[in-house]
Amino acid sequence: MSDLLKNTVANLIRPEILALHAYHVPDASGFLKLDAMENPFQWPESVKNEWAQELIKADINRYPDPQAQCIKEGLRKTLNIKDEFEILLGNGSDEIIQILAMAVAQSGRCIMAPEPSFVMYKMIATFCQLDYVGIPLNADFELDLDDMLESIKVNDPALIFLAQPNNPTGNLFGEDKIRAIIEAANGLVVVDEAYTAFTDADYLNLLNDYDNVVVMRTLSKVGLAGLRMGFLVGKAEWLNEFDKIRLPYNINCLTQISCAFALKHFDVLKDQTERLRKNRSRLTDSLKALPLDKVFDSEANFILVRTQQGQARKIFEALKADNILIKCLDGGHPLLTDCLRITVGTENENDQLLSALQKYL
Ligand SMILES: *Cc1c(COP(=O)(O)O)cnc(C)c1O
């Protein structure tokens, strides 16, 4: 019986889906969590209470506003998004990536991204039966512009994803290279600014200069990961098409109320991200004093380190035994051999991490 079921499943599900591993999220209960680029700070008690008062008003028996206008207005005000550009909201920017892929998916088309970068670009390409072309970064994780331009010529990608700063490397590729890619591409270039709060770089202005670019952002990394709120900013000609694919009620009413509220109190989140930027520079310096092979400077809320040869998994396991969870990237991509990714935490959390590392190294 169960063999029959297995065969039926194996016959029906596409081979490329059978070959996938589901996105693995480790059980983190009881751990000091430095693995997922979350903001570790809480809201002040008074702000939390005010938020709860807003949530009480939620009409959970009704469908939410399909356009989630309250969030769009909040985003425009808080982030200075000009009226001439449209905003598309997603249940996390993961959903936006999926919408973009579905909109262009057609046999023979591909998604392109530098590698290593955010793993969802490739996974979602596979979900949507698009080919995926990864262009390796160089050994210092700089973007190889010649390789990228050559591959654009050969593969003519429908979508190019550029995460700026890049995850998991934490660096910027430089505006000149980004402009050169946009100018060479026939397809749409998606600048993914998930970590915009942690860098002075800002590519929203590219929308003024080019028709084939859109900018994707998220509220996850500034402290609202649990609400799932990603958004795309760009010209109406593009976003009106993508909006046809968005499921009508993708942003639930609790997220709408909570995000609108959080955007009104954005100064709280802003202060927290400022504090994380300071913690990042202290943590970077402290890590550089340890016997690691390399600590990469970061423009995001995480730091990539390369350990001495063969040490990454052992250090990862040793920290885990001390109840500290970071991300082991070793084995994920050839360029990430011996690499670990550490999310910047509170002052106290970073100290705990450092003393655990000192003990082990
Ligand atoms: C975390 C991350 C995202 C996903 O953000 P969500 O809005 O939480 O889905 C997108 N892009 C990059 C580069 C990320 O690191």
Ligand as a Chemical Component Dictionary entry (heavy atoms), coordinates in Angstrom:
data_LIG
# 
_chem_comp.id                   LIG 
_chem_comp.type                 NON-POLYMER 
_chem_comp.pdbx_formal_charge   0 
_chem_comp.three_letter_code    LIG 
# 
loop_
_chem_comp_atom.comp_id 
_chem_comp_atom.atom_id 
_chem_comp_atom.alt_atom_id 
_chem_comp_atom.type_symbol 
_chem_comp_atom.charge 
_chem_comp_atom.model_Cartn_x 
_chem_comp_atom.model_Cartn_y 
_chem_comp_atom.model_Cartn_z 
_chem_comp_atom.pdbx_ordinal 
LIG C1 C1 C 0 15.877 37.912 4.379 1  
LIG C2 C2 C 0 15.937 38.254 2.955 2  
LIG C3 C3 C 0 14.777 38.385 2.187 3  
LIG C4 C4 C 0 13.441 37.865 2.650 4  
LIG O1 O1 O 0 12.734 38.688 3.375 5  
LIG P1 P1 P 0 11.233 38.421 3.812 6  
LIG O2 O2 O 0 10.592 39.717 3.560 7  
LIG O3 O3 O 0 11.333 38.056 5.261 8  
LIG O4 O4 O 0 10.635 37.310 2.990 9  
LIG C5 C5 C 0 14.886 38.830 0.868 10 
LIG N1 N1 N 0 16.089 39.065 0.335 11 
LIG C6 C6 C 0 17.233 38.908 1.025 12 
LIG C7 C7 C 0 18.521 39.187 0.359 13 
LIG C8 C8 C 0 17.189 38.488 2.344 14 
LIG O5 O5 O 0 18.326 38.274 3.016 15 
# 
loop_
_chem_comp_bond.comp_id 
_chem_comp_bond.atom_id_1 
_chem_comp_bond.atom_id_2 
_chem_comp_bond.value_order 
_chem_comp_bond.pdbx_ordinal 
LIG C1 C2 SING 1  
LIG C2 C3 SING 2  
LIG C2 C8 DOUB 3  
LIG C3 C4 SING 4  
LIG C3 C5 DOUB 5  
LIG C4 O1 SING 6  
LIG O1 P1 SING 7  
LIG P1 O2 DOUB 8  
LIG P1 O3 SING 9  
LIG P1 O4 SING 10 
LIG C5 N1 SING 11 
LIG N1 C6 DOUB 12 
LIG C6 C7 SING 13 
LIG C6 C8 SING 14 
LIG C8 O5 SING 15 
# 
